[in-house]
Amino acid sequence: MTQASEAKQILGAVRSRWEEMAAVLPGLFLTMLNATMLDLPRADVIDALDSDRYRIQWIHGSYIVGAAAGMAITSFLASRFGLRRAYLAAILIFTVAGTLCGTVSEVIWMAPLRFLQGFGMGLTICSGMVLIWRAYPTRKELAMGLYGLGVYLPALAGAPVGGLLTALLSWRLIFLVNLPLGVLVGAAAWWTLPRDEPQQPSAVKFDLFGYLLLLTWIATINVVLDMGQYWGWLNSPDFVPWFVAFVISFATFIAWGILALHPTINLRPLAIRNFGLGILIKALYSINLLVLVKLLSGYMIDLRQYQWWQGALVILPAVGTMFLAVIASAHWGTPATRRLRMFVGLGIMAVATWQLSVIDVYTAKELQSALLGLWAIGAGLVVVPALLTVFEGLTNEQTLKTAGVFNIFRSMPAFLVGAILATLLTQRTDAQFDVLRQNIRYNRPIVSEAARQPERHFAAHGSGHAVVGKQAHATLHKWVHANSRAFAFQSVLQMLALVPASAMVLVLLLRKPAPVEASA
């Protein structure tokens, strides 16, 4: 078959189900775009809500708990009320809660709204994934390519879009824009999604105990990671009970998910080799993607003092290269090349992340953008084959039941590792600052000369003799702290590069995919 005829078949397959794609893909894009839109304008939100970097985590933490709640309940709601109704309810909840977030001015009021918005997001991406999977029973490469474009591409694009919206008007526009877009997405889904028949109510059971266990360990780990640094970890009497609660609830959740007859999150499929390895590969992939965007956003805005639009333009080319790589992988990919595409893509991600660790207080924007664009090519190559590795061979009912497992174990590790690396970033910054400050005694003549230069600068610009010394000292302090922060970013990015590298090892352990006919 020629490439031209293959392309015509793909376009024909998309056109044949265009109504469902017009309903589902915009919903996925809207919810995932919003998930990362606060990365660049984070400082603006902290100032506007009169918060700090610890209290602001309640906004992010409540969103994570809400997302897990939505993901875990997808199978029950779809079985009880139908997948169409579950998807419509998800868009409604996301739109209303997200819009209201743009009207409040205190963390205490935004946190519950972010929980509801996260619930809508989690329910949307799980139900949307199953809708796409069902729409193309014989074109799974296409189905996962479309789902990857609807989930991972907006996750990368969210940071630059949030920066541009903030630059144009206000950070509140990030939330207020959900109203018109959510109405359009909801209306399209209402008119185009086919109706489906839910199961008999008597056949649907809800595992309330397992559901509460899930929310308990996610809520407690939020507190442990967000407040541990502030409290002082195990030295604090406030930290220990939260940590114990997490350990107990998480251990019970694992046991319940394995031993219970009908648990909310059934962990038994993880014992299936390709399913378990595939989810682990996707978890490592998501860690690298989401944490890298967050780290680079902090580097550009907090350390380098970029304007929001400048940070957005650095990331924007990567959105294009990732889009092209996903399309190429879905178009030319075959089951025989599935493991090769994952291995090469993860290798590119690892190398590009390691190269990004060269950043310092002077690194050019063009170099950052070029390396990020290269990284995005690797990320795009991984999306389709990794998703197919997880879901290949599953029936529609099995896909629905495992959608929550997949999305929770895809997103939660990224949150956990991101929080841990953020703590390491702070600790390494402080440690490097202490090292540089102590070295001053051995380089006193050089430091003294460096201090005289800004003193002359401030004196030439009209500062009095009594203040030039203080101004020069503050400038040197800021410069040393910036270099300490840059060193910490380098160290943490090198750690992050090991994540896709470890996923490459897991790819080698995968079994060969089933023949094409088996997935039809």
RADAKA-V757882 format. One record per residue. N is the residue number from 1. PHI is phi as a letter, one per 40 degrees, with the letter a starting at -180 (* if undefined). PSI is psi in whole degrees, 0 to 359 (NA if undefined). NEAR is the number of other ideal C-beta (glycine too) atoms within 12 Angstrom. Layout:
N | PHI | PSI | NEAR
N | PHI | PSI | NEAR
This chain:
1 | * | 132 | 11
2 | c | 162 | 8
3 | c | 324 | 12
4 | c | 315 | 11
5 | c | 324 | 11
6 | c | 318 | 20
7 | c | 321 | 19
8 | c | 321 | 15
9 | c | 319 | 21
10 | c | 313 | 26
11 | c | 322 | 18
12 | c | 320 | 16
13 | c | 320 | 28
14 | c | 316 | 28
15 | c | 327 | 15
16 | c | 335 | 18
17 | b | 35 | 29
18 | c | 331 | 18
19 | c | 314 | 20
20 | c | 320 | 34
21 | c | 325 | 32
22 | c | 338 | 27
23 | c | 320 | 36
24 | c | 312 | 45
25 | c | 316 | 38
26 | c | 326 | 31
27 | c | 316 | 52
28 | c | 316 | 43
29 | c | 316 | 39
30 | c | 312 | 43
31 | c | 318 | 50
32 | c | 329 | 42
33 | c | 317 | 41
34 | c | 339 | 45
35 | c | 333 | 45
36 | b | 8 | 43
37 | c | 344 | 47
38 | c | 358 | 44
39 | c | 313 | 43
40 | c | 311 | 42
41 | c | 26 | 43
42 | d | 318 | 35
43 | c | 321 | 29
44 | c | 318 | 29
45 | c | 319 | 38
46 | c | 315 | 25
47 | c | 317 | 17
48 | c | 326 | 26
49 | c | 7 | 30
50 | f | 50 | 15
51 | b | 194 | 25
52 | a | 181 | 18
53 | c | 350 | 27
54 | c | 310 | 24
55 | c | 330 | 23
56 | c | 340 | 30
57 | c | 341 | 35
58 | c | 330 | 31
59 | c | 314 | 38
60 | c | 319 | 39
61 | c | 317 | 35
62 | c | 328 | 35
63 | c | 319 | 42
64 | c | 315 | 43
65 | c | 317 | 41
66 | c | 319 | 41
67 | c | 316 | 46
68 | c | 322 | 44
69 | c | 318 | 38
70 | c | 319 | 46
71 | c | 316 | 47
72 | c | 332 | 44
73 | c | 0 | 40
74 | d | 310 | 46
75 | d | 317 | 44
76 | c | 311 | 37
77 | c | 319 | 38
78 | c | 321 | 39
79 | c | 325 | 31
80 | c | 321 | 25
81 | b | 349 | 26
82 | h | 147 | 26
83 | c | 325 | 44
84 | c | 312 | 31
85 | c | 322 | 25
86 | c | 318 | 42
87 | c | 316 | 47
88 | c | 318 | 37
89 | c | 322 | 31
90 | c | 315 | 49
91 | c | 320 | 45
92 | c | 311 | 30
93 | c | 315 | 36
94 | c | 316 | 50
95 | c | 312 | 38
96 | c | 310 | 25
97 | c | 318 | 38
98 | c | 320 | 47
99 | c | 317 | 29
100 | c | 333 | 26
101 | d | 329 | 43
102 | c | 358 | 33
103 | b | 352 | 20
104 | c | 163 | 25
105 | b | 15 | 18
106 | b | 145 | 20
107 | d | 321 | 28
108 | c | 332 | 18
109 | c | 331 | 21
110 | c | 329 | 38
111 | d | 310 | 32
112 | c | 327 | 24
113 | c | 323 | 33
114 | c | 328 | 39
115 | c | 313 | 36
116 | c | 321 | 32
117 | c | 318 | 47
118 | c | 322 | 43
119 | d | 314 | 40
120 | c | 321 | 49
121 | c | 313 | 50
122 | c | 318 | 46
123 | c | 326 | 46
124 | c | 310 | 54
125 | c | 330 | 49
126 | c | 311 | 49
127 | c | 323 | 49
128 | c | 323 | 51
129 | c | 316 | 48
130 | c | 322 | 44
131 | c | 317 | 44
132 | c | 318 | 42
133 | c | 319 | 41
134 | c | 330 | 34
135 | c | 334 | 35
136 | b | 74 | 33
137 | c | 337 | 19
138 | b | 2 | 19
139 | b | 66 | 31
140 | c | 327 | 39
141 | d | 317 | 41
142 | c | 316 | 38
143 | d | 313 | 40
144 | c | 332 | 40
145 | c | 316 | 43
146 | c | 319 | 40
147 | c | 319 | 48
148 | c | 319 | 46
149 | c | 325 | 38
150 | c | 342 | 37
151 | b | 306 | 48
152 | c | 326 | 48
153 | c | 311 | 36
154 | c | 332 | 37
155 | c | 325 | 45
156 | c | 324 | 48
157 | c | 343 | 39
158 | d | 319 | 38
159 | c | 308 | 48
160 | c | 324 | 40
161 | c | 317 | 40
162 | c | 322 | 43
163 | c | 318 | 39
164 | c | 319 | 29
165 | c | 321 | 33
166 | c | 320 | 35
167 | c | 324 | 25
168 | c | 320 | 19
169 | a | 286 | 18
170 | a | 159 | 22
171 | c | 336 | 34
172 | c | 334 | 30
173 | c | 334 | 31
174 | d | 323 | 41
175 | c | 319 | 38
176 | c | 333 | 24
177 | c | 345 | 31
178 | c | 332 | 38
179 | c | 302 | 27
180 | c | 321 | 16
181 | c | 320 | 30
182 | c | 323 | 37
183 | c | 317 | 23
184 | c | 315 | 22
185 | c | 316 | 40
186 | c | 319 | 33
187 | c | 318 | 21
188 | c | 319 | 26
189 | c | 322 | 40
190 | c | 319 | 23
191 | c | 332 | 17
192 | b | 334 | 26
193 | c | 131 | 33
194 | c | 148 | 20
195 | c | 145 | 16
196 | b | 155 | 24
197 | c | 121 | 14
198 | c | 168 | 22
199 | c | 168 | 20
200 | c | 135 | 10
201 | d | 325 | 13
202 | c | 339 | 9
203 | c | 354 | 13
204 | b | 122 | 20
205 | b | 141 | 21
206 | b | 128 | 20
207 | c | 86 | 26
208 | c | 319 | 18
209 | c | 313 | 23
210 | c | 324 | 35
211 | c | 316 | 33
212 | c | 325 | 25
213 | c | 315 | 32
214 | d | 310 | 41
215 | c | 328 | 35
216 | c | 311 | 28
217 | c | 329 | 37
218 | c | 319 | 41
219 | c | 317 | 29
220 | c | 324 | 31
221 | c | 332 | 33
222 | d | 312 | 36
223 | c | 317 | 34
224 | d | 313 | 35
225 | c | 324 | 34
226 | c | 322 | 35
227 | b | 352 | 29
228 | d | 314 | 30
229 | c | 321 | 25
230 | c | 319 | 21
231 | c | 330 | 22
232 | h | 25 | 13
233 | f | 226 | 19
234 | c | 352 | 15
235 | c | 351 | 13
236 | b | 135 | 18
237 | c | 340 | 13
238 | c | 328 | 18
239 | c | 318 | 24
240 | d | 311 | 21
241 | c | 326 | 18
242 | c | 320 | 28
243 | c | 318 | 26
244 | c | 319 | 19
245 | c | 321 | 23
246 | c | 312 | 27
247 | d | 315 | 19
248 | c | 313 | 18
249 | c | 323 | 28
250 | c | 317 | 26
251 | c | 320 | 17
252 | c | 322 | 24
253 | c | 316 | 36
254 | c | 313 | 24
255 | c | 317 | 17
256 | c | 318 | 29
257 | c | 337 | 33
258 | c | 321 | 19
259 | c | 333 | 15
260 | c | 152 | 23
261 | c | 312 | 14
262 | b | 71 | 23
263 | c | 155 | 33
264 | d | 312 | 34
265 | b | 102 | 43
266 | c | 113 | 34
267 | c | 355 | 30
268 | c | 325 | 22
269 | c | 342 | 30
270 | c | 343 | 25
271 | c | 343 | 14
272 | c | 127 | 24
273 | d | 301 | 19
274 | c | 326 | 34
275 | c | 310 | 33
276 | c | 315 | 26
277 | c | 322 | 28
278 | c | 317 | 42
279 | c | 321 | 38
280 | c | 320 | 30
281 | c | 316 | 45
282 | c | 325 | 49
283 | c | 314 | 36
284 | c | 322 | 39
285 | c | 312 | 51
286 | c | 325 | 44
287 | d | 310 | 40
288 | c | 316 | 49
289 | c | 303 | 54
290 | c | 320 | 41
291 | c | 323 | 40
292 | c | 316 | 48
293 | c | 317 | 47
294 | c | 317 | 41
295 | c | 315 | 42
296 | c | 326 | 45
297 | c | 316 | 41
298 | c | 321 | 37
299 | c | 313 | 41
300 | c | 318 | 40
301 | c | 311 | 34
302 | c | 317 | 31
303 | c | 308 | 32
304 | c | 352 | 26
305 | g | 36 | 17
306 | c | 152 | 30
307 | c | 158 | 22
308 | d | 318 | 37
309 | c | 330 | 25
310 | c | 316 | 25
311 | c | 322 | 38
312 | c | 319 | 38
313 | c | 332 | 26
314 | c | 320 | 37
315 | c | 332 | 46
316 | d | 317 | 29
317 | d | 330 | 27
318 | c | 330 | 40
319 | c | 318 | 37
320 | c | 316 | 22
321 | c | 326 | 31
322 | c | 319 | 41
323 | d | 313 | 30
324 | c | 322 | 24
325 | c | 321 | 39
326 | c | 315 | 41
327 | c | 315 | 29
328 | c | 318 | 25
329 | c | 320 | 38
330 | c | 327 | 38
331 | c | 312 | 27
332 | b | 353 | 25
333 | c | 147 | 40
334 | b | 162 | 23
335 | d | 327 | 27
336 | c | 332 | 15
337 | b | 9 | 23
338 | c | 309 | 40
339 | c | 325 | 33
340 | c | 317 | 25
341 | c | 317 | 43
342 | c | 316 | 44
343 | c | 312 | 29
344 | c | 316 | 28
345 | c | 314 | 44
346 | c | 325 | 43
347 | c | 317 | 30
348 | c | 318 | 34
349 | c | 317 | 48
350 | c | 314 | 36
351 | c | 315 | 25
352 | c | 320 | 38
353 | c | 319 | 43
354 | c | 319 | 29
355 | c | 328 | 26
356 | c | 341 | 38
357 | c | 359 | 31
358 | c | 356 | 22
359 | d | 143 | 38
360 | a | 200 | 24
361 | c | 1 | 22
362 | b | 359 | 15
363 | d | 133 | 28
364 | c | 147 | 16
365 | c | 324 | 26
366 | c | 321 | 14
367 | c | 316 | 19
368 | d | 314 | 38
369 | c | 320 | 32
370 | c | 315 | 21
371 | c | 322 | 35
372 | c | 324 | 45
373 | c | 320 | 31
374 | c | 316 | 30
375 | d | 319 | 45
376 | c | 330 | 41
377 | c | 313 | 35
378 | c | 318 | 42
379 | c | 321 | 51
380 | c | 326 | 43
381 | c | 332 | 42
382 | c | 330 | 49
383 | d | 301 | 49
384 | c | 307 | 44
385 | c | 327 | 44
386 | c | 318 | 52
387 | c | 319 | 47
388 | c | 325 | 45
389 | c | 323 | 44
390 | c | 314 | 44
391 | b | 356 | 42
392 | c | 135 | 34
393 | g | 352 | 26
394 | c | 145 | 32
395 | c | 171 | 16
396 | c | 320 | 25
397 | c | 319 | 18
398 | c | 322 | 24
399 | c | 318 | 39
400 | c | 318 | 35
401 | c | 331 | 31
402 | c | 357 | 38
403 | c | 319 | 49
404 | c | 317 | 45
405 | d | 312 | 42
406 | c | 309 | 47
407 | c | 327 | 45
408 | c | 314 | 44
409 | c | 349 | 39
410 | c | 323 | 42
411 | c | 323 | 44
412 | c | 316 | 37
413 | d | 325 | 32
414 | c | 320 | 37
415 | c | 315 | 35
416 | c | 311 | 30
417 | c | 322 | 33
418 | d | 318 | 39
419 | c | 320 | 33
420 | c | 316 | 26
421 | c | 328 | 35
422 | c | 321 | 33
423 | c | 316 | 28
424 | c | 324 | 27
425 | c | 316 | 35
426 | c | 315 | 27
427 | c | 318 | 23
428 | c | 328 | 26
429 | c | 312 | 31
430 | c | 318 | 21
431 | c | 317 | 19
432 | c | 324 | 28
433 | c | 318 | 26
434 | c | 321 | 17
435 | c | 313 | 18
436 | c | 322 | 26
437 | c | 322 | 20
438 | c | 330 | 13
439 | c | 350 | 17
440 | c | 324 | 21
441 | c | 332 | 12
442 | c | 347 | 12
443 | b | 36 | 16
444 | d | 317 | 12
445 | c | 319 | 12
446 | c | 318 | 15
447 | c | 320 | 23
448 | c | 317 | 18
449 | c | 321 | 15
450 | c | 326 | 22
451 | c | 325 | 28
452 | c | 328 | 20
453 | c | 307 | 20
454 | c | 332 | 28
455 | c | 315 | 27
456 | c | 322 | 19
457 | c | 311 | 17
458 | c | 324 | 24
459 | c | 320 | 19
460 | c | 336 | 12
461 | c | 19 | 13
462 | g | 1 | 11
463 | c | 144 | 20
464 | c | 164 | 13
465 | c | 330 | 14
466 | c | 340 | 11
467 | b | 344 | 17
468 | c | 325 | 24
469 | c | 317 | 21
470 | c | 320 | 18
471 | c | 318 | 26
472 | c | 319 | 27
473 | c | 317 | 22
474 | c | 323 | 19
475 | c | 315 | 24
476 | c | 320 | 27
477 | c | 315 | 22
478 | c | 320 | 19
479 | c | 317 | 25
480 | c | 318 | 30
481 | c | 321 | 24
482 | c | 318 | 27
483 | c | 324 | 26
484 | c | 319 | 31
485 | c | 320 | 34
486 | c | 319 | 33
487 | c | 319 | 32
488 | c | 319 | 36
489 | c | 317 | 42
490 | d | 314 | 31
491 | c | 315 | 27
492 | c | 322 | 39
493 | c | 327 | 40
494 | c | 321 | 26
495 | c | 318 | 30
496 | c | 330 | 41
497 | c | 335 | 37
498 | c | 342 | 26
499 | c | 303 | 38
500 | c | 332 | 42
501 | c | 320 | 27
502 | c | 328 | 26
503 | c | 331 | 41
504 | c | 324 | 32
505 | c | 320 | 21
506 | c | 326 | 30
507 | d | 322 | 35
508 | c | 339 | 18
509 | c | 352 | 21
510 | c | 146 | 34
511 | c | 158 | 20
512 | c | 143 | 19
513 | c | 158 | 31
514 | c | 158 | 21
515 | d | 158 | 13
516 | d | 322 | 18
517 | c | 332 | 11
518 | c | 336 | 15
519 | c | 358 | 27
520 | c | NA | 15
